[in-house]
Amino acid sequence: MKVDIQDVLFWMDAIRDSKDRCRTLESFWKGQVNSKIWLIKKLQETLPRSIIAANIVIHGGWNGVLSSLLFNSDMGISRITSVDIDPACEKIARTINKRQEIEGRFFAVTEDMCDHRYDADIVINTSCEHITQEQYEQWLQNVPQDAWVVVQGNDYFELDEHIRCSIDIDDFTRMSKIEPVLRDILPLYKYNRYMIIGKKKCLRS
């Protein structure tokens, strides 16, 4: 993947202007970036060729790095909406994706993922370990039935804010309630990252 130098310069602006530069820099840790590149690679391999101008919604969008990397990939993207409950993320995400925001293709939203209502071709949730199973199912209920869904989790139980980890990929699949087209594991230094790409199952009301 080649990243446009203009986007890299906006990344530097976001770090420089951040009120918490160390926290913003965490978005660019090796494990974080490798997980996102892995997601994009597998998504490109899995999606049908008919999706050529995707409308993407990312939950747990954090500082918008995944959005920026997606825009720099070979995927055909019409727009990306990055949703995060932390209001500090919105300004940073808008700066990191400033070029696409100017083009009207990027939007950052401060909102609880469980409350978000939308249409989308692809829905991504990389923060499954940060919410309870009840919250996860509430979020999934609002996902458009025909959308492609990408969910990521991990087995990093040691971190206090990780309240919904999985012991292995089978456990993650059971919890995710997604009919998988792809299941994969990315071994990282401290933990394993799990990912499922597919369509959501019908949840009981």
C-alpha positions as CSV (number, residue, x, y, z in Angstrom):
1,M,0.0,0.0,0.0
2,K,1.3,3.4,-1.0
3,V,0.1,6.4,1.2
4,D,-0.3,9.8,-0.4
5,I,2.3,12.1,1.1
6,Q,-0.3,14.8,1.5
7,D,-2.2,12.5,3.8
8,V,1.0,11.8,5.8
9,L,1.4,15.5,6.3
10,F,-2.1,15.8,7.6
11,W,-1.3,12.9,10.0
12,M,1.6,15.0,11.3
13,D,-0.7,18.0,11.7
14,A,-3.1,15.9,13.8
15,I,-0.3,14.7,16.1
16,R,1.2,18.2,16.5
17,D,-2.2,19.8,17.2
18,S,-3.5,17.1,19.6
19,K,-4.0,18.0,23.2
20,D,-2.7,14.5,24.1
21,R,0.0,13.7,21.6
22,C,1.0,10.4,23.2
23,R,-2.5,9.1,23.0
24,T,-2.8,10.2,19.4
25,L,0.5,8.5,18.6
26,E,-0.9,5.2,19.9
27,S,-3.0,5.1,16.7
28,F,0.2,4.6,14.8
29,W,1.7,1.8,16.9
30,K,2.9,-1.1,14.9
31,G,0.2,-3.5,16.1
32,Q,-2.5,-0.9,15.4
33,V,-1.4,-0.2,11.9
34,N,-0.7,-3.8,11.0
35,S,-4.2,-4.8,12.2
36,K,-5.7,-2.2,9.9
37,I,-3.6,-3.2,6.9
38,W,-4.5,-6.8,7.5
39,L,-8.2,-5.9,7.6
40,I,-8.0,-4.0,4.3
41,K,-6.1,-6.7,2.6
42,K,-8.6,-9.4,3.6
43,L,-11.6,-7.2,2.9
44,Q,-10.3,-6.6,-0.7
45,E,-9.9,-10.4,-1.1
46,T,-13.4,-11.1,0.2
47,L,-15.7,-8.5,-1.2
48,P,-17.6,-9.2,-4.4
49,R,-16.4,-7.2,-7.4
50,S,-19.8,-5.6,-7.7
51,I,-19.0,-3.2,-4.9
52,I,-17.1,-0.5,-6.7
53,A,-18.1,2.7,-4.8
54,A,-18.6,1.6,-1.3
55,N,-20.3,3.6,1.5
56,I,-18.4,2.5,4.6
57,V,-19.3,3.1,8.3
58,I,-16.6,2.4,10.9
59,H,-17.5,2.0,14.5
60,G,-14.8,2.6,17.1
61,G,-13.2,4.7,14.4
62,W,-11.0,6.3,17.0
63,N,-8.6,8.8,15.4
64,G,-9.5,8.0,11.8
65,V,-6.3,6.1,10.8
66,L,-8.3,3.1,9.4
67,S,-10.3,5.5,7.3
68,S,-7.2,7.1,5.9
69,L,-5.6,3.8,5.0
70,L,-8.8,2.7,3.3
71,F,-8.8,5.8,1.2
72,N,-5.2,5.0,0.2
73,S,-6.0,1.4,-0.7
74,D,-7.2,0.1,-4.1
75,M,-10.8,-0.2,-2.9
76,G,-13.4,1.9,-4.6
77,I,-14.9,4.1,-1.9
78,S,-17.5,6.8,-2.2
79,R,-17.5,7.9,1.4
80,I,-16.5,6.8,4.9
81,T,-18.2,7.8,8.2
82,S,-16.1,7.3,11.3
83,V,-18.1,6.9,14.5
84,D,-16.6,7.1,18.0
85,I,-18.1,7.8,21.4
86,D,-15.0,9.8,22.5
87,P,-15.5,13.5,21.5
88,A,-11.8,14.1,21.4
89,C,-11.5,11.8,18.4
90,E,-13.6,13.8,16.0
91,K,-11.3,16.7,15.5
92,I,-8.2,14.4,15.1
93,A,-10.0,12.1,12.7
94,R,-11.1,15.1,10.6
95,T,-7.5,16.4,10.4
96,I,-6.1,12.9,9.5
97,N,-8.6,12.6,6.7
98,K,-8.7,16.3,5.8
99,R,-8.1,15.8,2.1
100,Q,-11.1,13.5,1.9
101,E,-13.2,15.7,4.2
102,I,-12.6,18.6,1.8
103,E,-13.8,16.4,-1.1
104,G,-17.0,15.5,0.8
105,R,-16.0,11.9,1.2
106,F,-15.2,11.7,4.9
107,F,-17.3,12.4,8.0
108,A,-16.4,12.0,11.7
109,V,-19.3,11.6,14.1
110,T,-19.3,11.6,17.9
111,E,-21.9,9.0,18.9
112,D,-22.6,5.8,20.8
113,M,-22.4,3.0,18.2
114,C,-25.5,1.5,19.7
115,D,-27.5,4.5,18.7
116,H,-26.3,5.0,15.2
117,R,-28.8,4.6,12.3
118,Y,-27.6,4.4,8.7
119,D,-27.4,2.8,5.3
120,A,-24.0,1.3,4.3
121,D,-22.5,-1.2,2.0
122,I,-19.8,-2.1,4.5
123,V,-19.9,-1.8,8.3
124,I,-16.7,-2.2,10.3
125,N,-16.4,-2.6,14.1
126,T,-12.8,-2.8,15.4
127,S,-13.8,-2.2,19.0
128,C,-15.7,-5.3,19.9
129,E,-13.6,-6.0,23.0
130,H,-14.6,-2.6,24.4
131,I,-18.3,-3.2,24.8
132,T,-20.5,-5.8,26.5
133,Q,-22.3,-8.6,24.7
134,E,-25.6,-6.8,25.3
135,Q,-24.2,-3.6,23.7
136,Y,-22.7,-5.5,20.9
137,E,-26.0,-7.2,20.0
138,Q,-27.8,-3.8,20.3
139,W,-25.2,-2.4,17.8
140,L,-25.6,-5.4,15.5
141,Q,-29.3,-5.1,15.5
142,N,-29.0,-1.6,13.8
143,V,-26.6,-2.8,11.1
144,P,-28.3,-2.9,7.7
145,Q,-29.2,-6.5,6.9
146,D,-27.6,-6.5,3.4
147,A,-24.4,-4.9,4.5
148,W,-21.0,-6.6,4.6
149,V,-19.8,-6.7,8.2
150,V,-16.3,-6.7,9.5
151,V,-15.6,-7.3,13.2
152,Q,-12.4,-7.6,15.1
153,G,-11.6,-8.7,18.6
154,N,-8.7,-10.2,20.6
155,D,-7.6,-12.4,23.5
156,Y,-5.9,-9.6,25.4
157,F,-7.7,-10.0,28.7
158,E,-5.0,-8.2,30.7
159,L,-6.2,-4.7,29.7
160,D,-8.9,-3.5,32.0
161,E,-10.9,-1.7,29.3
162,H,-11.1,-5.0,27.3
163,I,-14.4,-6.3,28.7
164,R,-15.4,-8.7,25.9
165,C,-12.3,-10.7,24.8
166,S,-12.4,-14.2,23.3
167,I,-10.3,-17.2,24.1
168,D,-10.0,-18.3,20.5
169,I,-11.4,-17.7,17.0
170,D,-14.3,-20.1,17.6
171,D,-15.3,-18.3,20.8
172,F,-15.2,-15.0,18.9
173,T,-17.3,-16.4,16.1
174,R,-19.9,-17.6,18.6
175,M,-20.1,-14.2,20.3
176,S,-20.1,-12.3,17.0
177,K,-23.3,-13.7,15.5
178,I,-22.0,-13.2,12.0
179,E,-22.3,-15.7,9.2
180,P,-18.6,-15.8,8.2
181,V,-17.3,-15.8,4.7
182,L,-13.8,-15.3,6.2
183,R,-12.3,-16.0,9.6
184,D,-8.7,-15.1,10.3
185,I,-6.2,-14.6,13.1
186,L,-3.3,-12.1,13.2
187,P,-0.7,-13.0,15.8
188,L,0.7,-9.9,17.5
189,Y,3.4,-9.5,20.2
190,K,1.1,-9.5,23.2
191,Y,-2.1,-11.0,21.8
192,N,-4.0,-12.5,18.9
193,R,-6.3,-10.4,16.8
194,Y,-9.4,-12.1,15.5
195,M,-11.4,-11.0,12.5
196,I,-14.7,-12.1,10.8
197,I,-16.0,-10.8,7.5
198,G,-19.6,-11.8,6.5
199,K,-23.2,-11.0,6.9
200,K,-25.1,-10.7,10.2
201,K,-27.4,-13.4,11.4
202,C,-31.0,-12.6,12.3
203,L,-31.1,-11.8,16.0
204,R,-34.0,-12.7,18.2
205,S,-36.0,-9.7,19.3
